Structures are given as structure tokens and as C-alpha cells.
């Protein structure tokens, strides 16, 4: 098959959706399919390039309201898009998603959408715009595609809520047009390594328990403020703790100030942004991965942590509880509750975890498995 993957952002712009599209594209290519990624030119890059075997076309962005690249030149590609067997578009909250009805009419190519979870800014104006969009344009968009892939049952329920159906009666779209397939991770990059060697390479202490968080510092929705508040409670119980936060973003200075005001300079380290190829080192250097988010879809980094054999402490949001179904793999806390997060983190730090059981569980979420399931969806819409 010849498949177009259309996404608002792509590498080197780094995030969960970008890694999803990258890993899916690699998985499809490994299955013998031809893939082209069509995206915005954020950050500025070559108009066309080949990245790890993936053809990438970057379209000029004329604006980026609410982290949504506007790329009207997508309509100049109509004739080229007709030559694909499948058009797979990512993120229902995007400018390109608004073009679905027109693409469907003009291209006459099956459309598949991956819904990457609820969009939440944690800011009144942004979240109000999202709710208005969900109650208006999103229903039209979802009815324009041949299949909607959700990463979790939680996302499927959210679609049902805003498409006028109750949970009891399921999604208002025909059920055969909605399928839940979880996120995945690249097990050729994320696998167990020697913890001591990784700490030495990164300059991390060997005499402390290391907690790791990986995520962009772009908004309160990622919960970094609550993680730091939880750390102020954790260090009252034990002082042999270092929490490392890996990620860039506009909240860096505010979080740095919070760390200072709580006297946590020796216990919380803001490491800044790191290349994605370096993240396996950070994961293997830690004892525990913690994700304090207030909203999530099905976070890639959770599966990457499992792939490195690391236990996970997260919040009961999005698809996380659907994955962390046993305390063999991790523990869950209430979102926005530093006391509960601190309690679960302390319990996790004291527990002897079975890394082999965590690794065995992670096999379900490798991209080799996920890509095959996506190909199955393509086969359904092609008849």
C-alpha cells in the first residue's frame, strides 16, 4: 500500500504524537508499505527530505494559533493525494482535520483518523475554544472519516460524549468505524541497559534513588508543579532522592523558582531538553518513572519506561488506567493531588519490582505489534 501520514508536527519537533507518527511510519515500512509524511515546516526545515527511510514533505505554515499550524497549501496537493491508497490523518484538533470533508469529496481515497486524546491547555481561554470546537466541528469531522482509531477506551467514551451518544449506547458513529488500538514504543531503542553505566554517562549520582519525568514544560496540564510539591513531601521521609525532569519549555523558569522556594535544589533537577535518542539512557538510569499529568491520551513515554523494565507511577487520567492494570507494573495516584502522588511514589521506591514481568508486559505494546493492527484497519476500509 501507498500511505500518506498527515500530521500537524513531525520530528525534529518532539512530542508524543510526533513519535507515534514516526514509529508507525517505520513499522509500516518494515511491513513492506510505502509511506510519506506530510506536515508543517515547524521547526523550519527542508521542503522535502528522507528521515530514516521515511519521505517527509514540509508545507509552509502561515500561523500557529493554539499550537495548531495553519497550512492552506495542503489543498494544492489534492491531485497527488489521489494517488495514495490510504490517507491517515493525525489529531482531530488540527487545521488539516477541518479539511476532511473536502478531502473526502475530492480525493475519493479512504480516510483514517487517529484521535490522540483530549486536548487540554489548563488555561481558560484555550480550553473554552477546545470545548466549542468539540461541540461543533468535531462531529462533522468524525463523520467524514472511514475509521477513527482511538488510543484508549477513555478516548472512545469522550468521542461518544461529544457526538451526542451516552456511554450506555456507545459511540454515535457506527461502531464498526471506531477501533481502539493502544500507543506503542520502539523496542529496538528502548530496552534494559546497565543502570550504573547510564548514570555515569549522564553524570547522575550512584548513591541516590533517581525518579525520572520526561515531558515538555509547556503548560500546567503536564502536572510538573504537583510533582515538585510532592517532592517536598517525599524528602521529609527520605533524603536519598533525586528527581530529574527532562524536557524544554516556557515553564522552566517558573518551575526553577518553585524548586528554590521549597528548598529542593539538592533533590529536583531540571535537565532541559534532550535528543530523543538520549532518552533511553535517562530511563535506564532511573529507579522509577513518574508522570503527574492532569490530562493524557496514551503517553508514549509510559511504554518506553516499561520497555526499559522500569516501574511507573502515574495519574488516573486518559488511557493510563487501561494500561497500568496491575500493581505489578506501577501505581496510580489522583491527578492534581501532591499528597497522593508522594504516597504512591514512596511506596514504589520501597518496593522490589520484578523488571522481567514489566518487560514481558511491554511486549504487547511494541510497534511491530501495533503496526500490524493498523494495517488491519487499512484493510477494512479498502474492502
C-alpha positions in Angstrom: 0.0 0.0 0.0 1.0 3.6 -0.5 0.1 5.6 2.6 0.1 9.3 3.4 0.5 10.2 7.1 -0.7 13.8 7.6 0.3 15.4 10.9 0.5 19.0 12.2 4.0 18.4 13.6 6.8 15.9 12.9 10.4 15.4 14.1 12.5 17.2 15.0 9.6 18.9 16.7 9.4 16.4 19.6 6.3 15.1 21.3 4.1 12.1 21.8 2.1 12.5 18.5 5.3 13.1 16.5 6.9 9.9 17.9 3.7 8.0 17.2 3.7 9.0 13.5 7.4 8.3 13.3 7.2 4.9 14.8 4.1 4.0 12.9 5.7 5.0 9.6 8.8 2.9 10.4 6.6 0.0 11.3 4.6 0.3 8.1 7.8 0.5 6.0 9.1 -2.6 7.8 5.9 -4.3 6.7 6.7 -3.5 3.1 4.5 -0.4 2.6 5.4 3.0 1.1 4.9 5.9 3.5 5.1 9.7 3.0 4.6 12.1 6.0 3.1 15.4 5.1 3.5 18.0 7.8 4.1 21.7 8.6 7.6 23.3 8.4 7.8 23.8 12.2 10.6 23.9 13.0 12.0 25.3 9.8 13.4 22.5 7.7 13.9 21.4 4.1 10.8 21.2 2.0 11.4 17.6 1.3 13.7 15.1 3.0 14.1 11.4 3.8 14.4 10.7 7.5 15.3 7.1 8.5 13.7 5.9 5.3 10.6 8.0 5.7 9.8 10.5 3.0 8.8 13.8 4.7 7.2 16.7 2.9 7.0 20.0 4.9 4.4 22.6 4.0 4.7 26.3 4.7 2.9 27.3 8.0 1.3 30.8 7.9 0.4 30.9 11.6 0.2 28.7 14.7 -2.8 29.6 16.9 -3.3 27.4 20.0 -0.4 25.2 18.8 -2.3 24.5 15.6 -0.2 25.0 12.4 -2.2 26.6 9.5 -1.0 25.0 6.2 -3.5 26.0 3.5 -1.1 24.6 0.8 -2.4 21.2 1.7 -5.2 21.9 -0.8 -2.6 22.2 -3.6 -1.8 18.5 -3.1 -5.2 17.2 -4.0 -4.1 15.5 -7.2 -1.1 13.9 -5.5 -3.2 12.7 -2.6 -5.5 10.9 -5.1 -2.5 8.5 -5.8 -2.4 7.1 -2.3 -4.3 4.0 -1.2 -4.9 5.4 2.3 -4.8 8.9 3.8 -4.1 8.7 7.6 -4.5 12.0 9.4 -3.5 12.6 13.0 -5.1 14.9 15.6 -8.7 15.9 15.3 -7.9 19.3 16.8 -6.0 20.5 13.7 -6.4 22.7 10.6 -6.0 19.7 8.4 -8.8 17.9 10.2 -11.1 20.7 9.2 -10.4 19.8 5.5 -11.6 16.2 6.0 -15.0 16.7 4.2 -13.3 18.4 1.2 -10.5 15.8 1.1 -13.1 13.0 1.2 -15.1 14.5 -1.6 -12.2 15.4 -3.9 -9.7 12.6 -3.3 -12.0 9.7 -3.1 -9.4 7.9 -1.0 -10.2 6.1 2.3 -9.5 8.4 5.3 -8.3 7.1 8.6 -8.0 9.3 11.7 -6.0 8.7 14.8 -7.5 10.6 17.8 -4.6 11.4 20.0 -6.6 12.1 23.1 -8.4 15.1 24.6 -6.7 18.5 24.1 -6.3 20.4 27.3 -4.3 23.6 27.8 -5.1 24.1 31.5 -5.9 27.7 30.6 -9.4 29.2 30.5 -9.3 30.7 27.0 -7.6 27.8 25.3 -9.8 25.2 27.0 -13.0 27.1 26.2 -12.0 27.2 22.5 -11.5 23.4 22.6 -14.9 22.8 24.1 -16.6 25.0 21.5 -14.7 23.1 18.7 -15.7 19.8 20.2 -19.4 20.6 20.2 -19.4 21.9 16.7 -16.8 21.0 14.1 -15.6 17.7 15.5 -18.8 15.8 14.8 -18.7 16.8 11.1 -15.0 15.7 11.0 -15.6 12.3 12.6 -18.4 11.6 10.3 -16.2 12.3 7.3 -13.7 9.5 8.0 -13.9 5.8 7.2 -12.3 4.7 10.5 -11.4 6.5 13.7 -8.6 5.0 15.8 -8.6 5.9 19.5 -5.6 5.1 21.7 -7.8 4.2 24.6 -11.4 3.3 25.6 -11.4 6.6 27.5 -10.9 8.5 24.3 -13.7 6.5 22.7 -16.0 7.4 25.5 -15.0 11.1 25.1 -15.9 10.9 21.4 -19.3 9.4 22.4 -20.0 12.2 24.8 -19.4 15.0 22.3 -21.2 13.1 19.4 -24.5 13.1 21.3 -24.4 9.5 22.4 -24.5 8.2 26.0 -21.8 5.8 27.3 -24.5 3.1 27.7 -25.3 3.2 24.0 -21.8 3.6 22.7 -20.4 5.9 20.1 -22.9 7.7 17.8 -20.7 6.8 14.8 -21.3 3.2 13.6 -19.3 1.0 15.9 -17.6 -0.7 13.0 -16.0 2.7 12.2 -14.3 3.1 15.6 -11.4 0.9 16.8 -9.2 1.2 19.9 -5.6 0.4 19.3 -3.1 1.5 22.1 0.1 3.5 21.6 3.4 1.7 21.4 7.1 2.0 21.7 10.3 1.1 19.7 11.8 -1.9 21.4 14.9 -1.6 19.2 15.8 1.7 21.1 14.1 1.2 24.5 15.4 -1.9 26.2 17.3 -2.6 29.5 20.8 -1.2 29.9 23.2 -1.2 32.9 21.9 1.4 35.3 25.3 2.3 36.7 26.8 2.8 33.3 23.9 5.0 32.2 24.2 7.1 35.4 28.0 7.5 34.8 27.4 8.6 31.2 24.8 11.2 32.3 26.7 12.4 35.4 24.0 11.2 37.8 24.7 10.1 41.4 25.0 6.4 42.1 24.1 6.7 45.8 20.6 8.0 45.4 17.2 6.8 44.3 16.5 8.5 40.9 13.0 9.5 39.9 12.6 10.5 36.3 10.0 12.5 34.4 10.1 13.2 30.7 7.8 15.8 29.2 7.8 19.3 27.7 7.3 22.2 30.2 4.7 23.9 28.1 1.7 24.0 30.3 0.2 23.2 33.7 -1.6 20.1 32.2 1.6 18.1 32.5 1.5 18.5 36.3 5.1 19.4 36.9 4.1 21.8 39.7 2.4 18.9 41.5 5.4 16.7 41.1 7.6 19.3 42.7 5.2 19.8 45.6 5.1 16.0 46.0 8.9 16.0 46.2 8.7 18.5 49.2 6.7 15.8 51.0 8.9 12.9 49.8 12.1 14.4 51.2 10.6 14.6 54.6 10.6 10.8 54.6 13.9 10.1 53.0 16.7 12.3 51.7 18.4 9.9 49.3 16.2 11.1 46.4 16.9 12.9 43.2 14.0 13.8 40.8 15.2 14.5 37.3 12.8 16.3 34.9 13.9 16.1 31.2 12.2 18.5 28.8 12.2 22.0 27.4 9.5 24.6 27.7 8.3 28.0 28.7 7.6 27.0 32.3 11.3 26.3 33.0 12.0 29.5 35.0 8.7 29.2 37.0 9.5 25.6 38.0 13.1 26.6 38.8 11.7 29.3 41.1 9.3 26.8 42.8 12.2 24.4 43.4 14.2 27.2 45.0 11.3 28.4 47.2 10.8 24.9 48.6 14.5 24.4 49.2 14.6 21.4 46.8 17.8 22.4 44.8 19.5 19.2 46.0 16.6 17.0 45.2 15.0 18.2 41.9 17.0 18.7 38.8 15.6 20.4 35.6 17.8 18.8 32.9 16.3 20.7 30.0 15.5 19.3 26.6 17.4 16.2 25.4 17.6 14.5 22.0 15.1 11.6 21.8 17.9 9.2 21.1 19.3 10.0 24.5 16.1 9.3 26.4 16.8 5.5 26.7 19.9 6.4 28.8 17.8 8.6 31.2 15.1 5.9 31.5 17.7 3.2 32.2 19.4 5.5 34.8 16.3 5.8 36.9 14.7 3.7 39.6 11.2 4.9 38.9 9.3 6.9 36.3 6.7 9.3 37.4 4.1 11.1 35.2 1.9 13.6 37.2 -0.3 14.7 34.2 -3.7 16.2 34.6 -4.7 15.0 31.2 -3.2 12.4 28.8 -4.1 10.2 25.9 -1.9 7.1 26.0 1.6 8.5 26.6 4.4 7.0 24.6 6.9 7.5 27.4 4.9 5.2 29.7 5.5 2.3 27.3 9.2 3.3 26.8 9.6 3.1 30.6 8.1 -0.4 30.6 10.4 -1.3 27.7 13.3 -0.5 29.9 11.9 -2.6 32.7 11.1 0.4 34.9 8.1 0.7 37.2 5.7 3.6 36.6 3.8 5.9 38.9 1.1 8.0 37.1 -2.2 9.6 37.4 -5.7 8.2 36.8 -6.3 10.1 33.5 -6.9 9.2 29.9 -5.8 5.7 28.9 -3.2 5.3 31.7 -5.5 3.2 34.0 -6.3 0.9 31.0 -2.6 0.1 30.7 -1.5 0.1 34.4 -4.0 -2.6 35.3 -1.9 -4.3 37.9 0.4 -3.1 40.7 3.0 -5.5 39.1 3.7 -2.7 36.7 3.1 0.5 38.6 0.9 2.6 40.9 -1.8 5.3 40.2 -2.5 8.5 42.1 -5.3 11.0 41.8 -4.4 13.9 39.4 -3.6 17.2 40.9 -3.0 15.6 44.4 0.6 16.0 45.5 -0.1 14.1 48.8 -1.3 11.0 46.9 1.4 11.3 44.4 4.0 11.5 47.2 2.5 8.5 48.9 2.5 6.3 45.8 6.0 7.4 44.9 7.3 6.4 48.4 5.6 3.1 48.2 7.1 2.4 44.7 10.6 3.4 45.9 10.4 0.9 48.8 9.1 -2.0 46.6 11.2 -4.7 45.0 9.9 -4.6 41.4 10.1 -7.6 39.0 11.6 -6.0 35.9 11.2 -9.2 33.9 7.4 -9.1 34.5 7.4 -5.5 33.4 9.4 -6.3 30.3 7.1 -9.3 29.4 4.1 -7.0 29.7 5.6 -4.4 27.4 5.8 -6.8 24.5 2.1 -6.2 23.9 2.9 -2.6 23.1 5.8 -2.9 20.6 5.4 -1.1 17.3 5.8 -4.3 15.4 2.5 -5.4 17.0 0.8 -2.0 16.8 1.7 -1.5 13.1 0.2 -4.9 12.2 -3.1 -3.9 13.9 -3.1 -0.5 12.0 -2.6 -2.4 8.7 -5.6 -4.5 9.6 -7.6 -1.2 9.9 -6.4 -0.2 6.4 -7.5 -3.5 5.0 -11.0 -3.0 6.5 -11.5 0.4 4.7 -10.1 -0.9 1.5 -12.6 -3.7 1.5 
